[in-house]
Structure formats: structure tokens, C-alpha cells
């Protein structure tokens, strides 16, 4: 299995870049996480992975999520 650490940023897809960005933000354990159209232009497979990742990360923290989106598929 390939790991994100094995790639340079320019070699990653848009979805992988966003996954990495979310990981970097969630590691900081901020009190509030503001997402504005964070799932824009991401394919369904990456969107589902990101949703799971965010749900899992937030369930183990005291972070409040505020999200603005027009995507009716978001299940957070």
C-alpha cells in the first residue's frame, strides 16, 4: 500500500491533498474547525473517505465543526 509520505505534493491528486490538509488541521486539535465548501470538486470515493476521516477525528476530540456546503451528499 502506498503512503502519502512516499509522494511529493505535486504528485498527489486533489482528494489526497485535501486528506493531507485535513490531517494537518485535525492534529492541531483546535477548538473549532471551519469548513467552507471543503468537498467541492472531489470525487465520491475521496469524499466518503474524507467524511469518515473527519467524523472519526472529531469523535475523539473536543473540536466543534462548522461547515458551509451546497453538496446534499454530505453526511456529517
PyMOL Python script that loads the backbone (N, CA, C, O; Angstrom):
from pymol import cmd

cmd.read_pdbstr("""\
ATOM      1  N   UNK A   1       0.841  -1.186   0.000  1.00  0.00           N
ATOM      2  CA  UNK A   1       0.000   0.000   0.000  1.00  0.00           C
ATOM      3  C   UNK A   1       0.881   1.242   0.000  1.00  0.00           C
ATOM      4  O   UNK A   1       1.824   1.348   0.784  1.00  0.00           O
ATOM      5  N   UNK A   2       0.564   2.176  -0.884  1.00  0.00           N
ATOM      6  CA  UNK A   2       1.313   3.419  -0.963  1.00  0.00           C
ATOM      7  C   UNK A   2       0.882   4.365   0.151  1.00  0.00           C
ATOM      8  O   UNK A   2      -0.294   4.426   0.511  1.00  0.00           O
ATOM      9  N   UNK A   3       1.836   5.089   0.683  1.00  0.00           N
ATOM     10  CA  UNK A   3       1.551   6.033   1.759  1.00  0.00           C
ATOM     11  C   UNK A   3       1.819   7.446   1.275  1.00  0.00           C
ATOM     12  O   UNK A   3       2.662   7.668   0.407  1.00  0.00           O
ATOM     13  N   UNK A   4       1.097   8.395   1.842  1.00  0.00           N
ATOM     14  CA  UNK A   4       1.244   9.787   1.427  1.00  0.00           C
ATOM     15  C   UNK A   4       2.672  10.280   1.594  1.00  0.00           C
ATOM     16  O   UNK A   4       3.122  11.128   0.824  1.00  0.00           O
ATOM     17  N   UNK A   5       3.385   9.772   2.573  1.00  0.00           N
ATOM     18  CA  UNK A   5       4.757  10.222   2.807  1.00  0.00           C
ATOM     19  C   UNK A   5       5.700   9.835   1.671  1.00  0.00           C
ATOM     20  O   UNK A   5       6.812  10.357   1.587  1.00  0.00           O
ATOM     21  N   UNK A   6       5.271   8.929   0.803  1.00  0.00           N
ATOM     22  CA  UNK A   6       6.104   8.479  -0.307  1.00  0.00           C
ATOM     23  C   UNK A   6       5.991   9.377  -1.538  1.00  0.00           C
ATOM     24  O   UNK A   6       6.616   9.095  -2.560  1.00  0.00           O
ATOM     25  N   UNK A   7       5.203  10.455  -1.460  1.00  0.00           N
ATOM     26  CA  UNK A   7       4.952  11.315  -2.616  1.00  0.00           C
ATOM     27  C   UNK A   7       5.313  12.763  -2.324  1.00  0.00           C
ATOM     28  O   UNK A   7       5.285  13.206  -1.176  1.00  0.00           O
ATOM     29  N   UNK A   8       5.651  13.487  -3.373  1.00  0.00           N
ATOM     30  CA  UNK A   8       5.777  14.930  -3.296  1.00  0.00           C
ATOM     31  C   UNK A   8       4.375  15.518  -3.487  1.00  0.00           C
ATOM     32  O   UNK A   8       3.526  14.882  -4.112  1.00  0.00           O
ATOM     33  N   UNK A   9       4.120  16.719  -2.961  1.00  0.00           N
ATOM     34  CA  UNK A   9       2.777  17.306  -3.085  1.00  0.00           C
ATOM     35  C   UNK A   9       2.261  17.365  -4.524  1.00  0.00           C
ATOM     36  O   UNK A   9       1.077  17.119  -4.753  1.00  0.00           O
ATOM     37  N   UNK A  10       3.109  17.681  -5.487  1.00  0.00           N
ATOM     38  CA  UNK A  10       2.639  17.798  -6.872  1.00  0.00           C
ATOM     39  C   UNK A  10       2.239  16.444  -7.473  1.00  0.00           C
ATOM     40  O   UNK A  10       1.619  16.402  -8.536  1.00  0.00           O
ATOM     41  N   UNK A  11       2.586  15.348  -6.808  1.00  0.00           N
ATOM     42  CA  UNK A  11       2.237  14.018  -7.296  1.00  0.00           C
ATOM     43  C   UNK A  11       0.900  13.522  -6.747  1.00  0.00           C
ATOM     44  O   UNK A  11       0.411  12.475  -7.171  1.00  0.00           O
ATOM     45  N   UNK A  12       0.313  14.252  -5.822  1.00  0.00           N
ATOM     46  CA  UNK A  12      -0.930  13.821  -5.184  1.00  0.00           C
ATOM     47  C   UNK A  12      -2.142  14.336  -5.939  1.00  0.00           C
ATOM     48  O   UNK A  12      -2.100  15.414  -6.531  1.00  0.00           O
ATOM     49  N   UNK A  13      -3.212  13.573  -5.918  1.00  0.00           N
ATOM     50  CA  UNK A  13      -4.479  14.018  -6.504  1.00  0.00           C
ATOM     51  C   UNK A  13      -5.084  15.088  -5.602  1.00  0.00           C
ATOM     52  O   UNK A  13      -4.641  15.283  -4.470  1.00  0.00           O
ATOM     53  N   UNK A  14      -6.093  15.774  -6.110  1.00  0.00           N
ATOM     54  CA  UNK A  14      -6.771  16.800  -5.315  1.00  0.00           C
ATOM     55  C   UNK A  14      -7.363  16.233  -4.033  1.00  0.00           C
ATOM     56  O   UNK A  14      -7.277  16.857  -2.975  1.00  0.00           O
ATOM     57  N   UNK A  15      -7.964  15.049  -4.127  1.00  0.00           N
ATOM     58  CA  UNK A  15      -8.551  14.414  -2.949  1.00  0.00           C
ATOM     59  C   UNK A  15      -7.511  14.041  -1.913  1.00  0.00           C
ATOM     60  O   UNK A  15      -7.732  14.211  -0.714  1.00  0.00           O
ATOM     61  N   UNK A  16      -6.381  13.535  -2.367  1.00  0.00           N
ATOM     62  CA  UNK A  16      -5.295  13.174  -1.437  1.00  0.00           C
ATOM     63  C   UNK A  16      -4.707  14.410  -0.777  1.00  0.00           C
ATOM     64  O   UNK A  16      -4.356  14.380   0.403  1.00  0.00           O
ATOM     65  N   UNK A  17      -4.598  15.503  -1.535  1.00  0.00           N
ATOM     66  CA  UNK A  17      -4.087  16.751  -0.955  1.00  0.00           C
ATOM     67  C   UNK A  17      -5.025  17.235   0.143  1.00  0.00           C
ATOM     68  O   UNK A  17      -4.575  17.683   1.197  1.00  0.00           O
ATOM     69  N   UNK A  18      -6.330  17.144  -0.105  1.00  0.00           N
ATOM     70  CA  UNK A  18      -7.297  17.580   0.909  1.00  0.00           C
ATOM     71  C   UNK A  18      -7.253  16.665   2.134  1.00  0.00           C
ATOM     72  O   UNK A  18      -7.362  17.140   3.265  1.00  0.00           O
ATOM     73  N   UNK A  19      -7.097  15.368   1.920  1.00  0.00           N
ATOM     74  CA  UNK A  19      -6.973  14.436   3.042  1.00  0.00           C
ATOM     75  C   UNK A  19      -5.770  14.809   3.903  1.00  0.00           C
ATOM     76  O   UNK A  19      -5.856  14.824   5.131  1.00  0.00           O
ATOM     77  N   UNK A  20      -4.661  15.106   3.259  1.00  0.00           N
ATOM     78  CA  UNK A  20      -3.451  15.511   3.974  1.00  0.00           C
ATOM     79  C   UNK A  20      -3.685  16.826   4.713  1.00  0.00           C
ATOM     80  O   UNK A  20      -3.252  16.982   5.855  1.00  0.00           O
ATOM     81  N   UNK A  21      -4.369  17.776   4.064  1.00  0.00           N
ATOM     82  CA  UNK A  21      -4.670  19.054   4.688  1.00  0.00           C
ATOM     83  C   UNK A  21      -5.532  18.855   5.934  1.00  0.00           C
ATOM     84  O   UNK A  21      -5.266  19.450   6.978  1.00  0.00           O
ATOM     85  N   UNK A  22      -6.569  18.016   5.821  1.00  0.00           N
ATOM     86  CA  UNK A  22      -7.420  17.747   6.975  1.00  0.00           C
ATOM     87  C   UNK A  22      -6.616  17.104   8.106  1.00  0.00           C
ATOM     88  O   UNK A  22      -6.798  17.450   9.274  1.00  0.00           O
ATOM     89  N   UNK A  23      -5.745  16.188   7.767  1.00  0.00           N
ATOM     90  CA  UNK A  23      -4.916  15.542   8.789  1.00  0.00           C
ATOM     91  C   UNK A  23      -4.069  16.578   9.518  1.00  0.00           C
ATOM     92  O   UNK A  23      -3.964  16.544  10.744  1.00  0.00           O
ATOM     93  N   UNK A  24      -3.470  17.492   8.773  1.00  0.00           N
ATOM     94  CA  UNK A  24      -2.621  18.515   9.394  1.00  0.00           C
ATOM     95  C   UNK A  24      -3.445  19.427  10.309  1.00  0.00           C
ATOM     96  O   UNK A  24      -2.982  19.816  11.381  1.00  0.00           O
ATOM     97  N   UNK A  25      -4.657  19.764   9.887  1.00  0.00           N
ATOM     98  CA  UNK A  25      -5.521  20.637  10.695  1.00  0.00           C
ATOM     99  C   UNK A  25      -6.004  19.902  11.944  1.00  0.00           C
ATOM    100  O   UNK A  25      -5.984  20.466  13.038  1.00  0.00           O
ATOM    101  N   UNK A  26      -6.433  18.659  11.793  1.00  0.00           N
ATOM    102  CA  UNK A  26      -7.004  17.924  12.920  1.00  0.00           C
ATOM    103  C   UNK A  26      -5.965  17.529  13.960  1.00  0.00           C
ATOM    104  O   UNK A  26      -6.301  17.352  15.131  1.00  0.00           O
ATOM    105  N   UNK A  27      -4.725  17.390  13.555  1.00  0.00           N
ATOM    106  CA  UNK A  27      -3.659  17.053  14.507  1.00  0.00           C
ATOM    107  C   UNK A  27      -3.481  18.179  15.522  1.00  0.00           C
ATOM    108  O   UNK A  27      -3.089  17.937  16.664  1.00  0.00           O
ATOM    109  N   UNK A  28      -3.767  19.395  15.107  1.00  0.00           N
ATOM    110  CA  UNK A  28      -3.613  20.562  15.992  1.00  0.00           C
ATOM    111  C   UNK A  28      -4.656  20.593  17.093  1.00  0.00           C
ATOM    112  O   UNK A  28      -4.466  21.289  18.090  1.00  0.00           O
ATOM    113  N   UNK A  29      -5.739  19.868  16.948  1.00  0.00           N
ATOM    114  CA  UNK A  29      -6.821  19.812  17.936  1.00  0.00           C
ATOM    115  C   UNK A  29      -7.326  21.199  18.320  1.00  0.00           C
ATOM    116  O   UNK A  29      -7.356  21.554  19.498  1.00  0.00           O
ATOM    117  N   UNK A  30      -7.719  21.970  17.326  1.00  0.00           N
ATOM    118  CA  UNK A  30      -8.295  23.292  17.562  1.00  0.00           C
ATOM    119  C   UNK A  30      -9.656  23.155  18.230  1.00  0.00           C
ATOM    120  O   UNK A  30     -10.260  22.083  18.200  1.00  0.00           O
ATOM    121  N   UNK A  31     -10.138  24.232  18.829  1.00  0.00           N
ATOM    122  CA  UNK A  31     -11.441  24.213  19.475  1.00  0.00           C
ATOM    123  C   UNK A  31     -12.568  24.254  18.458  1.00  0.00           C
ATOM    124  O   UNK A  31     -13.662  23.752  18.714  1.00  0.00           O
ATOM    125  N   UNK A  32     -12.299  24.856  17.296  1.00  0.00           N
ATOM    126  CA  UNK A  32     -13.328  24.967  16.266  1.00  0.00           C
ATOM    127  C   UNK A  32     -12.694  24.721  14.898  1.00  0.00           C
ATOM    128  O   UNK A  32     -11.566  25.137  14.635  1.00  0.00           O
ATOM    129  N   UNK A  33     -13.436  24.044  14.043  1.00  0.00           N
ATOM    130  CA  UNK A  33     -12.983  23.756  12.681  1.00  0.00           C
ATOM    131  C   UNK A  33     -14.016  24.339  11.728  1.00  0.00           C
ATOM    132  O   UNK A  33     -15.170  23.908  11.721  1.00  0.00           O
ATOM    133  N   UNK A  34     -13.607  25.320  10.921  1.00  0.00           N
ATOM    134  CA  UNK A  34     -14.495  25.960   9.951  1.00  0.00           C
ATOM    135  C   UNK A  34     -14.205  25.401   8.573  1.00  0.00           C
ATOM    136  O   UNK A  34     -13.077  25.495   8.089  1.00  0.00           O
ATOM    137  N   UNK A  35     -15.209  24.819   7.936  1.00  0.00           N
ATOM    138  CA  UNK A  35     -15.049  24.267   6.595  1.00  0.00           C
ATOM    139  C   UNK A  35     -15.994  24.990   5.648  1.00  0.00           C
ATOM    140  O   UNK A  35     -17.201  25.035   5.882  1.00  0.00           O
ATOM    141  N   UNK A  36     -15.453  25.550   4.591  1.00  0.00           N
ATOM    142  CA  UNK A  36     -16.250  26.267   3.611  1.00  0.00           C
ATOM    143  C   UNK A  36     -16.081  25.590   2.256  1.00  0.00           C
ATOM    144  O   UNK A  36     -15.047  25.736   1.604  1.00  0.00           O
ATOM    145  N   UNK A  37     -17.101  24.851   1.839  1.00  0.00           N
ATOM    146  CA  UNK A  37     -17.066  24.112   0.569  1.00  0.00           C
ATOM    147  C   UNK A  37     -15.820  23.219   0.465  1.00  0.00           C
ATOM    148  O   UNK A  37     -15.174  23.151  -0.581  1.00  0.00           O
ATOM    149  N   UNK A  38     -15.507  22.554   1.545  1.00  0.00           N
ATOM    150  CA  UNK A  38     -14.295  21.725   1.602  1.00  0.00           C
ATOM    151  C   UNK A  38     -14.346  20.493   0.710  1.00  0.00           C
ATOM    152  O   UNK A  38     -13.308  19.919   0.383  1.00  0.00           O
ATOM    153  N   UNK A  39     -15.548  20.084   0.314  1.00  0.00           N
ATOM    154  CA  UNK A  39     -15.678  18.892  -0.513  1.00  0.00           C
ATOM    155  C   UNK A  39     -15.929  19.236  -1.980  1.00  0.00           C
ATOM    156  O   UNK A  39     -16.247  18.358  -2.783  1.00  0.00           O
ATOM    157  N   UNK A  40     -15.784  20.514  -2.325  1.00  0.00           N
ATOM    158  CA  UNK A  40     -16.006  20.960  -3.695  1.00  0.00           C
ATOM    159  C   UNK A  40     -15.039  20.275  -4.651  1.00  0.00           C
ATOM    160  O   UNK A  40     -13.833  20.234  -4.408  1.00  0.00           O
ATOM    161  N   UNK A  41     -15.573  19.743  -5.730  1.00  0.00           N
ATOM    162  CA  UNK A  41     -14.773  19.155  -6.808  1.00  0.00           C
ATOM    163  C   UNK A  41     -13.966  17.929  -6.373  1.00  0.00           C
ATOM    164  O   UNK A  41     -12.876  17.681  -6.890  1.00  0.00           O
ATOM    165  N   UNK A  42     -14.505  17.169  -5.428  1.00  0.00           N
ATOM    166  CA  UNK A  42     -13.860  15.927  -5.000  1.00  0.00           C
ATOM    167  C   UNK A  42     -14.769  14.776  -5.407  1.00  0.00           C
ATOM    168  O   UNK A  42     -15.981  14.831  -5.203  1.00  0.00           O
ATOM    169  N   UNK A  43     -14.183  13.740  -5.981  1.00  0.00           N
ATOM    170  CA  UNK A  43     -14.996  12.604  -6.420  1.00  0.00           C
ATOM    171  C   UNK A  43     -15.607  11.885  -5.220  1.00  0.00           C
ATOM    172  O   UNK A  43     -15.165  12.066  -4.085  1.00  0.00           O
ATOM    173  N   UNK A  44     -16.625  11.070  -5.482  1.00  0.00           N
ATOM    174  CA  UNK A  44     -17.379  10.415  -4.405  1.00  0.00           C
ATOM    175  C   UNK A  44     -16.511   9.547  -3.504  1.00  0.00           C
ATOM    176  O   UNK A  44     -16.697   9.542  -2.287  1.00  0.00           O
ATOM    177  N   UNK A  45     -15.573   8.819  -4.080  1.00  0.00           N
ATOM    178  CA  UNK A  45     -14.722   7.935  -3.272  1.00  0.00           C
ATOM    179  C   UNK A  45     -13.883   8.744  -2.283  1.00  0.00           C
ATOM    180  O   UNK A  45     -13.794   8.384  -1.109  1.00  0.00           O
ATOM    181  N   UNK A  46     -13.278   9.812  -2.740  1.00  0.00           N
ATOM    182  CA  UNK A  46     -12.476  10.641  -1.838  1.00  0.00           C
ATOM    183  C   UNK A  46     -13.361  11.383  -0.839  1.00  0.00           C
ATOM    184  O   UNK A  46     -12.974  11.569   0.315  1.00  0.00           O
ATOM    185  N   UNK A  47     -14.538  11.804  -1.275  1.00  0.00           N
ATOM    186  CA  UNK A  47     -15.458  12.499  -0.383  1.00  0.00           C
ATOM    187  C   UNK A  47     -15.853  11.592   0.781  1.00  0.00           C
ATOM    188  O   UNK A  47     -15.855  12.022   1.934  1.00  0.00           O
ATOM    189  N   UNK A  48     -16.185  10.351   0.482  1.00  0.00           N
ATOM    190  CA  UNK A  48     -16.564   9.408   1.538  1.00  0.00           C
ATOM    191  C   UNK A  48     -15.402   9.151   2.489  1.00  0.00           C
ATOM    192  O   UNK A  48     -15.600   9.061   3.701  1.00  0.00           O
ATOM    193  N   UNK A  49     -14.198   9.033   1.951  1.00  0.00           N
ATOM    194  CA  UNK A  49     -13.017   8.848   2.802  1.00  0.00           C
ATOM    195  C   UNK A  49     -12.807  10.049   3.711  1.00  0.00           C
ATOM    196  O   UNK A  49     -12.522   9.895   4.898  1.00  0.00           O
ATOM    197  N   UNK A  50     -12.949  11.251   3.149  1.00  0.00           N
ATOM    198  CA  UNK A  50     -12.782  12.459   3.945  1.00  0.00           C
ATOM    199  C   UNK A  50     -13.853  12.569   5.022  1.00  0.00           C
ATOM    200  O   UNK A  50     -13.556  12.937   6.159  1.00  0.00           O
ATOM    201  N   UNK A  51     -15.087  12.255   4.674  1.00  0.00           N
ATOM    202  CA  UNK A  51     -16.168  12.290   5.671  1.00  0.00           C
ATOM    203  C   UNK A  51     -15.866  11.346   6.828  1.00  0.00           C
ATOM    204  O   UNK A  51     -16.003  11.719   7.993  1.00  0.00           O
ATOM    205  N   UNK A  52     -15.456  10.124   6.503  1.00  0.00           N
ATOM    206  CA  UNK A  52     -15.132   9.145   7.547  1.00  0.00           C
ATOM    207  C   UNK A  52     -13.978   9.652   8.407  1.00  0.00           C
ATOM    208  O   UNK A  52     -14.027   9.575   9.634  1.00  0.00           O
ATOM    209  N   UNK A  53     -12.944  10.168   7.755  1.00  0.00           N
ATOM    210  CA  UNK A  53     -11.762  10.664   8.459  1.00  0.00           C
ATOM    211  C   UNK A  53     -12.132  11.801   9.408  1.00  0.00           C
ATOM    212  O   UNK A  53     -11.681  11.823  10.553  1.00  0.00           O
ATOM    213  N   UNK A  54     -12.946  12.738   8.942  1.00  0.00           N
ATOM    214  CA  UNK A  54     -13.346  13.870   9.780  1.00  0.00           C
ATOM    215  C   UNK A  54     -14.219  13.398  10.936  1.00  0.00           C
ATOM    216  O   UNK A  54     -14.010  13.809  12.077  1.00  0.00           O
ATOM    217  N   UNK A  55     -15.204  12.532  10.648  1.00  0.00           N
ATOM    218  CA  UNK A  55     -16.073  12.009  11.706  1.00  0.00           C
ATOM    219  C   UNK A  55     -15.264  11.303  12.781  1.00  0.00           C
ATOM    220  O   UNK A  55     -15.461  11.536  13.974  1.00  0.00           O
ATOM    221  N   UNK A  56     -14.355  10.441  12.352  1.00  0.00           N
ATOM    222  CA  UNK A  56     -13.535   9.686  13.304  1.00  0.00           C
ATOM    223  C   UNK A  56     -12.674  10.633  14.132  1.00  0.00           C
ATOM    224  O   UNK A  56     -12.595  10.500  15.353  1.00  0.00           O
ATOM    225  N   UNK A  57     -12.031  11.586  13.469  1.00  0.00           N
ATOM    226  CA  UNK A  57     -11.142  12.511  14.171  1.00  0.00           C
ATOM    227  C   UNK A  57     -11.903  13.380  15.166  1.00  0.00           C
ATOM    228  O   UNK A  57     -11.436  13.606  16.283  1.00  0.00           O
ATOM    229  N   UNK A  58     -13.071  13.866  14.762  1.00  0.00           N
ATOM    230  CA  UNK A  58     -13.839  14.739  15.642  1.00  0.00           C
ATOM    231  C   UNK A  58     -14.488  13.968  16.785  1.00  0.00           C
ATOM    232  O   UNK A  58     -14.721  14.533  17.854  1.00  0.00           O
ATOM    233  N   UNK A  59     -14.779  12.702  16.579  1.00  0.00           N
ATOM    234  CA  UNK A  59     -15.395  11.915  17.650  1.00  0.00           C
ATOM    235  C   UNK A  59     -14.426  11.684  18.810  1.00  0.00           C
ATOM    236  O   UNK A  59     -14.846  11.366  19.922  1.00  0.00           O
ATOM    237  N   UNK A  60     -13.148  11.843  18.550  1.00  0.00           N
ATOM    238  CA  UNK A  60     -12.126  11.646  19.575  1.00  0.00           C
ATOM    239  C   UNK A  60     -11.526  12.967  20.041  1.00  0.00           C
ATOM    240  O   UNK A  60     -10.409  12.988  20.558  1.00  0.00           O
ATOM    241  N   UNK A  61     -12.255  14.071  19.866  1.00  0.00           N
ATOM    242  CA  UNK A  61     -11.718  15.372  20.251  1.00  0.00           C
ATOM    243  C   UNK A  61     -12.835  16.252  20.794  1.00  0.00           C
ATOM    244  O   UNK A  61     -14.002  15.859  20.804  1.00  0.00           O
ATOM    245  N   UNK A  62     -12.470  17.423  21.237  1.00  0.00           N
ATOM    246  CA  UNK A  62     -13.449  18.409  21.708  1.00  0.00           C
ATOM    247  C   UNK A  62     -13.609  19.535  20.706  1.00  0.00           C
ATOM    248  O   UNK A  62     -13.911  20.665  21.087  1.00  0.00           O
ATOM    249  N   UNK A  63     -13.410  19.243  19.434  1.00  0.00           N
ATOM    250  CA  UNK A  63     -13.492  20.241  18.372  1.00  0.00           C
ATOM    251  C   UNK A  63     -14.935  20.385  17.889  1.00  0.00           C
ATOM    252  O   UNK A  63     -15.647  19.398  17.703  1.00  0.00           O
ATOM    253  N   UNK A  64     -15.343  21.626  17.692  1.00  0.00           N
ATOM    254  CA  UNK A  64     -16.660  21.929  17.127  1.00  0.00           C
ATOM    255  C   UNK A  64     -16.491  22.141  15.632  1.00  0.00           C
ATOM    256  O   UNK A  64     -15.571  22.834  15.198  1.00  0.00           O
ATOM    257  N   UNK A  65     -17.370  21.551  14.853  1.00  0.00           N
ATOM    258  CA  UNK A  65     -17.327  21.670  13.400  1.00  0.00           C
ATOM    259  C   UNK A  65     -18.416  22.612  12.916  1.00  0.00           C
ATOM    260  O   UNK A  65     -19.585  22.453  13.267  1.00  0.00           O
ATOM    261  N   UNK A  66     -18.029  23.601  12.105  1.00  0.00           N
ATOM    262  CA  UNK A  66     -18.967  24.482  11.430  1.00  0.00           C
ATOM    263  C   UNK A  66     -18.677  24.351   9.944  1.00  0.00           C
ATOM    264  O   UNK A  66     -17.569  24.639   9.493  1.00  0.00           O
ATOM    265  N   UNK A  67     -19.690  23.911   9.177  1.00  0.00           N
ATOM    266  CA  UNK A  67     -19.454  23.628   7.762  1.00  0.00           C
ATOM    267  C   UNK A  67     -20.488  24.325   6.890  1.00  0.00           C
ATOM    268  O   UNK A  67     -21.686  24.297   7.172  1.00  0.00           O
ATOM    269  N   UNK A  68     -19.994  24.955   5.819  1.00  0.00           N
ATOM    270  CA  UNK A  68     -20.868  25.535   4.796  1.00  0.00           C
ATOM    271  C   UNK A  68     -20.678  24.711   3.524  1.00  0.00           C
ATOM    272  O   UNK A  68     -19.554  24.524   3.056  1.00  0.00           O
ATOM    273  N   UNK A  69     -21.790  24.220   2.970  1.00  0.00           N
ATOM    274  CA  UNK A  69     -21.699  23.422   1.753  1.00  0.00           C
ATOM    275  C   UNK A  69     -23.021  23.478   0.988  1.00  0.00           C
ATOM    276  O   UNK A  69     -24.081  23.703   1.572  1.00  0.00           O
ATOM    277  N   UNK A  70     -22.940  23.273  -0.307  1.00  0.00           N
ATOM    278  CA  UNK A  70     -24.124  23.147  -1.146  1.00  0.00           C
ATOM    279  C   UNK A  70     -24.317  21.686  -1.570  1.00  0.00           C
ATOM    280  O   UNK A  70     -25.259  21.364  -2.295  1.00  0.00           O
ATOM    281  N   UNK A  71     -23.432  20.819  -1.120  1.00  0.00           N
ATOM    282  CA  UNK A  71     -23.450  19.410  -1.505  1.00  0.00           C
ATOM    283  C   UNK A  71     -24.425  18.646  -0.623  1.00  0.00           C
ATOM    284  O   UNK A  71     -24.207  18.521   0.582  1.00  0.00           O
ATOM    285  N   UNK A  72     -25.492  18.139  -1.210  1.00  0.00           N
ATOM    286  CA  UNK A  72     -26.515  17.420  -0.447  1.00  0.00           C
ATOM    287  C   UNK A  72     -26.080  16.008  -0.075  1.00  0.00           C
ATOM    288  O   UNK A  72     -26.786  15.325   0.668  1.00  0.00           O
ATOM    289  N   UNK A  73     -24.925  15.554  -0.579  1.00  0.00           N
ATOM    290  CA  UNK A  73     -24.445  14.206  -0.285  1.00  0.00           C
ATOM    291  C   UNK A  73     -23.688  14.131   1.051  1.00  0.00           C
ATOM    292  O   UNK A  73     -23.451  13.036   1.562  1.00  0.00           O
ATOM    293  N   UNK A  74     -23.317  15.253   1.604  1.00  0.00           N
ATOM    294  CA  UNK A  74     -22.512  15.274   2.826  1.00  0.00           C
ATOM    295  C   UNK A  74     -23.337  14.694   3.970  1.00  0.00           C
ATOM    296  O   UNK A  74     -24.465  15.122   4.212  1.00  0.00           O
ATOM    297  N   UNK A  75     -22.770  13.723   4.665  1.00  0.00           N
ATOM    298  CA  UNK A  75     -23.498  13.004   5.712  1.00  0.00           C
ATOM    299  C   UNK A  75     -22.951  13.271   7.115  1.00  0.00           C
ATOM    300  O   UNK A  75     -23.338  12.576   8.055  1.00  0.00           O
ATOM    301  N   UNK A  76     -22.080  14.238   7.282  1.00  0.00           N
ATOM    302  CA  UNK A  76     -21.517  14.502   8.592  1.00  0.00           C
ATOM    303  C   UNK A  76     -22.632  14.907   9.520  1.00  0.00           C
ATOM    304  O   UNK A  76     -22.388  15.181  10.695  1.00  0.00           O
TER     305      UNK A  76
END
""", "prot")
cmd.dss("prot")
cmd.show_as("cartoon", "prot")
cmd.util.cbc("prot")
cmd.orient("prot")
